[in-house]
Amino acid sequence: MNARTLGVALFLAVGAASAQTNDAAFLSSKDAAHVTGEQIFTHICQGCHMPDAKGAVGAGHYPALAANAKLASAAYPAAMVMNGRGGMPPFAMLLNDQQVADVVNYVRTHFGNHYTDALTADQVKAFRPPAPTPEGSR
């Protein structure tokens, strides 16, 4: 997926969620390849998990990321971001390995979480689903 497609997807996510903030620097730069973990959280994650990462219950159940003991292992949030689960969609096709690492590291070091063992892009590769095989190559 190229940076332009990611930029369009992030822009649409921003417009769709009223709980999200308008980060003018993010929107005007249109440089999706260089967004920070905080910007990814703001423009993708907080629409469901809320700006304070405390989650929400209503039309669905959005778990709290704030002070979440499940984040002690970086593998858990990496797998969730990449593959989704329940009502959470997978973001493996939207975010590259570095972006996944950046947003996971951001959440693990903010919102009352103090996990300082940083996840790397190389470690994220293990959670990426295998590429689909063409039907003719079986």
Buried (B, 14 or more C-beta within 10 A) or exposed (E): EEBEEBBEBBBEBBEEBEEBEEBEEBBEEEEBEEBEBBBBBBBBBBBBBBBEBBBBEEEEEBBBBBEBEEBBBBBBBBBBBBBEEEEBEBBBEBBBBBBBBBBBBBBBBBBEBEBEEEBEEEBBEEBBEEEEEEEEEE
